[in-house]
Amino acid sequence: MDWVERAAQLRQWTRGGTRAPHKPLLLLYALSRFQQGADDELRYSAVEEDLRGLLAEYGPGNRTTPAYPFHHLVTDGVWEVRTERGPGSPGPGVRELRATGAAGRLAPELRAALRREPSLLGRMARVLLDLNFPPSLHGELCEAVGLEPEEAETGLLSVARRQRDRRMREMVLTAYEYQCAFCGYDGRIGAAPVGLEAAHVRWWAFDGPDVVENGLCLCSLHHKLFDKGVLGLGESTADEPGTSSGSSSGTGSSTRTDTDTGPGSGTDPRAGSGTSHRILVSQSFVGRSAAAREHVVALAGRPLIGPQPGARPVAAAHRAWHTRQVFHGSPRPAATNQA
C-alpha cells in the first residue's frame, strides 16, 4: 500500500478547475499532530476552530465548513472517525459531529507505517503541498499547521508530480522587463534580480501551464498577496478619460524613470503596453499603516505594468480561474491618486 500515492490521489471536487483543499488541509493538520506526538483522537469540537481558520486562510473565497473533510476523508483510507456510539462517522453535518462527540485520527495502518518509516510523513506532506498549493505558501502553511516536513526523497514523488519548465521564470521576468507588474519594483544585486519572482496566475498544482500568458513578474510581497487572494486581475476600466495610457502625462510611453513609478506615485509609465488588465484589491484586506495603504490599498484599479510589446498578456481563462478560485470577496473601488 503506497501512502504517498494515496495522499496524491485524495478524492476531491475538481470540476472546472475548482479548488477543494479541504481534505489536504485536514490531512496536513493530522500529520502535524501525529508528528508532535499527539496520537490521540482529534475531537471535532476541539479542532473545529483550527480547521475553520485553515480553510478561511488557505481555501477558496466561498464559505465552507471543516465538517465536510472530517466526514469524507474516511473514504480515502487515511482517516477514521468514531463517535460515543462506536466506529463510523455520523455524517457531514456540523451539529451531528458535535452532538455525537465525533473524533477522528489517522487510519491505524497509516499510523503504523509512520512509526516504521518516519520519513514517510515528510514525503506525504510534500506531495500534499505540491499538488494543492503554490510554492509561495508552503512555508507559512507548514507553520500554520505546526508541521516540520522532512526532506522528501524526490525519486519517490514522481507519481504525483509533473515536470516544471525551468525556463518559466526567465521567460516571465523578461516579458515584464524585470520589474514587478503591480508596483514597478526592479531591485538587483549586481546583475542579478533580487526579490522578483515568476508567479503563476492559474496555479501549477491546478494545471496552470508554465507559459508567459499564465505568468506575472511580481515582487516577493505582491506575489504572496496575489497567491493569498488579497490581489487579483480585473478587466480594464481604461477607455475612461485619463486612464488608457497608465501615465499622468497621457503619452502612453513605455519608458520608465527612476522617480515616477511605485505604489505611491499614481503613475505607471509602462501600463497599457499590450495589456488591458487592472489590479484588484480585496475588500477583505485590512491595513491601517501608511505602508499597507501605499503598497496594497493604493493599487486598487491601477493598470498592470507590462508585459512589453510583443509579449503575451495574461490569458483570460487563467485570470478568470484566479478570480474564482483564489481572490477573496469583492474588489475595492479604484483608488484615488494623490498628488
C-alpha positions as CSV (number, residue, x, y, z in Angstrom):
1,M,0.0,0.0,0.0
2,D,1.7,3.3,-1.2
3,W,0.7,6.0,1.2
4,V,2.3,8.7,-0.9
5,E,0.1,7.7,-3.8
6,R,-2.9,7.8,-1.5
7,A,-2.0,11.4,-0.4
8,A,-1.6,12.3,-4.1
9,Q,-4.9,10.8,-5.1
10,L,-7.4,12.2,-2.5
11,R,-10.8,12.3,-3.9
12,Q,-11.7,16.0,-4.4
13,W,-14.2,18.1,-6.2
14,T,-12.4,19.0,-9.4
15,R,-15.0,20.2,-11.9
16,G,-13.8,23.2,-13.9
17,G,-10.6,23.6,-12.0
18,T,-12.4,24.2,-8.8
19,R,-10.1,24.4,-5.7
20,A,-11.1,22.0,-3.0
21,P,-8.2,21.9,-0.5
22,H,-10.4,20.7,2.4
23,K,-9.1,17.1,2.6
24,P,-5.4,18.1,2.1
25,L,-5.6,20.7,4.8
26,L,-7.2,18.2,7.3
27,L,-4.6,15.5,6.4
28,L,-1.7,18.0,6.8
29,Y,-3.2,19.1,10.2
30,A,-3.5,15.4,11.3
31,L,0.1,14.6,10.2
32,S,1.3,17.6,12.2
33,R,-0.5,16.4,15.3
34,F,1.0,12.9,14.8
35,Q,4.5,14.4,14.4
36,Q,4.0,16.3,17.6
37,G,3.3,13.1,19.4
38,A,-0.5,13.6,19.7
39,D,-1.6,10.1,18.7
40,D,-4.9,10.5,20.5
41,E,-8.1,11.1,18.6
42,L,-8.9,14.6,17.5
43,R,-12.4,15.5,18.8
44,Y,-14.2,17.5,16.2
45,S,-15.5,20.1,18.6
46,A,-11.9,20.7,19.9
47,V,-10.3,21.1,16.5
48,E,-13.2,22.7,14.6
49,E,-11.9,26.3,15.0
50,D,-8.4,25.4,14.0
51,L,-9.7,23.7,10.8
52,R,-12.1,26.5,10.1
53,G,-9.2,29.0,10.3
54,L,-7.1,27.0,7.9
55,L,-10.0,26.8,5.4
56,A,-10.6,30.5,5.7
57,E,-7.0,31.4,5.1
58,Y,-5.9,28.8,2.5
59,G,-9.2,27.7,1.0
60,P,-11.3,29.3,-1.8
61,G,-13.1,32.5,-1.1
62,N,-16.5,30.9,-0.7
63,R,-17.7,29.9,2.8
64,T,-17.1,26.3,3.8
65,T,-17.1,24.1,6.8
66,P,-14.5,21.7,8.3
67,A,-17.3,19.1,8.8
68,Y,-17.0,18.2,5.1
69,P,-13.5,16.8,5.2
70,F,-13.8,15.5,8.7
71,H,-16.5,13.1,7.5
72,H,-15.4,12.4,3.8
73,L,-11.7,11.8,4.3
74,V,-12.6,8.4,5.7
75,T,-13.3,7.2,2.1
76,D,-9.7,7.8,1.1
77,G,-8.4,5.1,3.6
78,V,-6.2,7.5,5.5
79,W,-8.6,8.6,8.2
80,E,-11.1,7.1,10.7
81,V,-13.9,8.6,12.7
82,R,-15.6,7.3,15.8
83,T,-18.4,8.7,18.0
84,E,-19.6,8.0,21.5
85,R,-21.7,5.2,20.0
86,G,-18.8,3.5,18.3
87,P,-16.9,3.4,14.9
88,G,-18.2,5.4,12.0
89,S,-19.0,9.0,11.2
90,P,-22.5,10.3,11.9
91,G,-22.4,12.2,8.6
92,P,-21.1,15.6,7.3
93,G,-23.3,17.8,9.4
94,V,-21.7,20.1,11.9
95,R,-24.5,19.5,14.5
96,E,-24.2,15.7,14.2
97,L,-20.4,15.8,14.6
98,R,-20.6,17.9,17.7
99,A,-23.6,16.2,19.3
100,T,-22.2,12.7,19.0
101,G,-18.7,13.6,20.2
102,A,-17.2,12.6,16.9
103,A,-13.4,12.2,16.9
104,G,-11.0,11.3,14.1
105,R,-7.4,10.3,13.6
106,L,-5.1,8.8,11.0
107,A,-6.0,5.3,10.0
108,P,-4.3,2.5,12.1
109,E,-2.3,1.2,9.1
110,L,-1.0,4.7,8.3
111,R,0.0,5.3,11.9
112,A,1.9,2.1,12.0
113,A,3.6,2.9,8.7
114,L,4.6,6.3,10.0
115,R,6.2,4.7,13.1
116,R,8.1,2.2,11.0
117,E,9.3,4.8,8.5
118,P,9.4,8.4,9.9
119,S,10.5,9.9,6.6
120,L,7.1,8.9,5.2
121,L,5.5,11.8,6.9
122,G,7.7,14.3,5.1
123,R,7.0,12.7,1.7
124,M,3.3,12.7,2.2
125,A,3.4,16.3,3.4
126,R,5.4,17.4,0.3
127,V,3.0,15.8,-2.1
128,L,0.0,17.4,-0.4
129,L,1.7,20.8,-0.6
130,D,2.9,20.4,-4.2
131,L,-0.4,19.2,-5.6
132,N,-2.7,21.7,-3.8
133,F,-0.8,25.0,-3.1
134,P,1.7,27.2,-4.8
135,P,5.3,27.1,-3.5
136,S,5.0,30.7,-2.1
137,L,2.6,29.4,0.5
138,H,4.3,26.1,1.5
139,G,6.5,27.5,4.3
140,E,3.8,29.5,6.1
141,L,1.2,26.7,5.7
142,C,3.6,24.3,7.5
143,E,3.9,26.9,10.2
144,A,0.2,27.3,10.4
145,V,-0.4,23.6,11.0
146,G,2.7,23.2,13.1
147,L,4.4,20.8,10.6
148,E,8.1,20.4,10.1
149,P,8.4,18.4,6.9
150,E,11.5,16.4,6.4
151,E,13.4,16.5,3.2
152,A,11.4,14.5,0.7
153,E,13.1,11.8,-1.4
154,T,12.2,13.3,-4.7
155,G,12.6,10.0,-6.5
156,L,9.6,8.7,-4.7
157,L,7.4,11.6,-5.7
158,S,7.4,11.0,-9.5
159,V,3.9,9.5,-9.4
160,A,2.4,12.7,-8.0
161,R,4.5,15.3,-9.9
162,R,4.8,16.5,-13.5
163,Q,7.9,18.3,-14.6
164,R,8.0,22.1,-14.4
165,D,9.6,24.1,-17.2
166,R,12.7,25.6,-15.7
167,R,12.6,28.4,-18.3
168,M,9.4,29.8,-16.9
169,R,11.0,32.3,-14.5
170,E,13.4,33.7,-17.1
171,M,10.6,34.0,-19.8
172,V,8.2,35.8,-17.4
173,L,10.8,38.2,-15.9
174,T,12.0,39.0,-19.4
175,A,8.4,39.6,-20.7
176,Y,7.9,42.1,-17.8
177,E,11.4,43.6,-18.2
178,Y,12.5,42.6,-14.7
179,Q,10.0,44.7,-12.7
180,C,7.0,43.9,-10.6
181,A,3.8,44.2,-12.7
182,F,2.0,45.7,-9.7
183,C,4.4,48.2,-8.2
184,G,7.3,48.5,-10.6
185,Y,10.0,47.3,-8.1
186,D,13.1,46.3,-10.0
187,G,15.9,45.6,-7.5
188,R,19.2,44.0,-8.3
189,I,22.4,42.9,-6.7
190,G,24.9,43.4,-9.4
191,A,23.3,41.9,-12.5
192,A,21.1,39.5,-10.6
193,P,17.5,40.5,-9.9
194,V,16.6,40.2,-6.2
195,G,13.1,39.9,-4.7
196,L,11.5,39.3,-8.1
197,E,9.6,36.1,-8.8
198,A,7.5,34.5,-11.6
199,A,4.0,34.0,-10.3
200,H,1.6,31.5,-11.8
201,V,-1.9,33.1,-12.3
202,R,-3.6,29.7,-12.5
203,W,-1.6,27.6,-10.0
204,W,0.7,24.9,-11.4
205,A,-1.0,22.5,-8.9
206,F,-4.2,23.1,-10.8
207,D,-2.9,22.5,-14.3
208,G,-1.6,26.0,-14.8
209,P,0.9,25.8,-17.6
210,D,4.5,27.2,-17.5
211,V,3.9,29.8,-20.1
212,V,4.2,33.6,-20.2
213,E,0.4,34.1,-20.6
214,N,-0.1,32.3,-17.3
215,G,2.6,34.3,-15.5
216,L,3.3,37.7,-13.8
217,C,6.6,39.1,-12.7
218,L,5.9,40.1,-9.1
219,C,8.0,41.3,-6.2
220,S,8.0,38.9,-3.2
221,L,5.4,40.9,-1.3
222,H,2.9,41.1,-4.1
223,H,3.5,37.5,-5.1
224,K,2.5,36.4,-1.6
225,L,-0.6,38.7,-1.6
226,F,-1.6,37.5,-5.1
227,D,-1.4,33.9,-4.0
228,K,-3.4,34.6,-0.8
229,G,-6.2,36.3,-2.8
230,V,-5.6,39.8,-1.5
231,L,-4.7,41.0,-5.0
232,G,-6.1,39.9,-8.4
233,L,-6.5,40.9,-12.0
234,G,-9.6,42.5,-13.5
235,E,-10.7,43.9,-16.8
236,S,-9.7,47.4,-17.7
237,T,-11.8,50.4,-17.0
238,A,-9.5,52.1,-19.4
239,D,-11.2,53.8,-22.2
240,E,-12.1,56.2,-19.4
241,P,-10.6,59.7,-19.8
242,G,-7.1,59.8,-18.4
243,T,-6.7,56.1,-17.8
244,S,-5.8,54.5,-21.1
245,S,-2.2,55.4,-21.1
246,G,-1.5,54.5,-17.5
247,S,0.6,57.7,-17.3
248,S,-0.2,61.1,-15.9
249,S,1.3,62.6,-19.0
250,G,-1.2,60.8,-21.2
251,T,1.6,59.9,-23.7
252,G,1.3,56.1,-23.3
253,S,5.1,55.9,-23.3
254,S,6.6,52.7,-22.1
255,T,9.8,54.3,-20.9
256,R,10.3,54.2,-17.2
257,T,12.3,56.6,-15.0
258,D,13.7,56.2,-11.5
259,T,11.2,58.5,-9.9
260,D,7.8,58.1,-11.5
261,T,6.8,54.5,-10.5
262,G,5.9,52.7,-7.3
263,P,2.8,52.3,-5.2
264,G,2.6,55.9,-4.0
265,S,3.3,57.7,-7.3
266,G,0.0,57.2,-9.0
267,T,1.8,56.7,-12.3
268,D,2.8,53.6,-14.2
269,P,4.6,54.5,-17.4
270,R,4.5,51.0,-18.8
271,A,0.9,50.4,-18.0
272,G,-1.2,49.9,-21.1
273,S,1.7,48.4,-23.2
274,G,-0.2,45.5,-24.6
275,T,-2.5,44.7,-21.6
276,S,-5.9,45.8,-20.6
277,H,-5.8,44.3,-17.1
278,R,-6.2,46.3,-13.9
279,I,-5.2,45.4,-10.4
280,L,-7.9,44.2,-7.9
281,V,-7.5,44.6,-4.2
282,S,-9.8,42.6,-1.9
283,Q,-12.2,44.5,0.3
284,S,-11.4,41.8,2.9
285,F,-7.9,43.2,3.2
286,V,-7.4,45.5,6.2
287,G,-4.2,47.5,6.7
288,R,-4.2,50.7,8.7
289,S,-0.5,51.7,8.4
290,A,0.8,54.0,5.8
291,A,2.9,51.1,4.3
292,A,-0.2,49.0,3.9
293,R,-2.1,51.8,2.2
294,E,0.8,52.7,-0.1
295,H,1.9,49.2,-1.1
296,V,-1.5,47.5,-1.2
297,V,-4.7,49.6,-1.0
298,A,-3.4,52.3,-3.4
299,L,-3.0,49.6,-6.1
300,A,-6.8,49.2,-6.5
301,G,-7.8,49.9,-10.1
302,R,-4.3,50.7,-11.3
303,P,-3.3,49.3,-14.7
304,L,-0.9,46.4,-14.8
305,I,2.7,47.3,-15.7
306,G,3.6,45.3,-18.8
307,P,4.1,43.0,-20.4
308,Q,6.4,44.6,-23.0
309,P,5.1,44.9,-26.6
310,G,5.1,41.6,-28.4
311,A,4.8,39.5,-25.2
312,R,1.6,37.7,-24.5
313,P,-0.6,39.2,-21.7
314,V,-2.3,37.0,-19.1
315,A,-4.8,34.8,-20.8
316,A,-8.5,35.4,-19.9
317,A,-9.1,31.8,-18.9
318,H,-6.2,31.9,-16.3
319,R,-7.2,35.3,-15.0
320,A,-10.8,34.1,-14.6
321,W,-9.6,31.0,-12.7
322,H,-7.7,33.1,-10.2
323,T,-10.6,35.4,-9.7
324,R,-13.0,32.5,-9.0
325,Q,-10.7,30.2,-7.0
326,V,-8.2,32.5,-5.2
327,F,-9.3,36.1,-5.0
328,H,-11.2,36.8,-1.8
329,G,-14.6,38.6,-1.9
330,S,-15.3,41.7,-3.8
331,P,-12.7,44.2,-5.1
332,R,-12.2,47.7,-3.7
333,P,-13.2,50.6,-5.8
334,A,-10.3,52.2,-7.7
335,A,-8.0,54.2,-5.5
336,T,-7.9,58.0,-6.0
337,N,-4.4,59.0,-6.9
338,Q,-2.9,61.6,-4.6
339,A,-0.8,64.4,-6.0
